[in-house]
């Protein structure tokens, strides 16, 4: 495995970690555990940040004239990262909905 492949796999790993943490947050919110959900979302954001920095480094190298080989693996990594980012955003909105539902349920119980 060459250095570029290792870098590409890092994007995939961090994107996957972010996605998993986002779904952990969603599960916590479904159980009305919003403090854990917040922690998981912070962890997801950190993982996305790592992946995004790696991606940005590659893009900057290309912008500076360095040849970057675009492979199917690199396209897969980009797709993986963008999907994780989109899912995290969607899950953030879903968590907000769970918070509203929880609040309304408490009002009804009173």
Helices and strands as residue ranges (DSSP letters): H 3-30, H 34-63, H 72-109
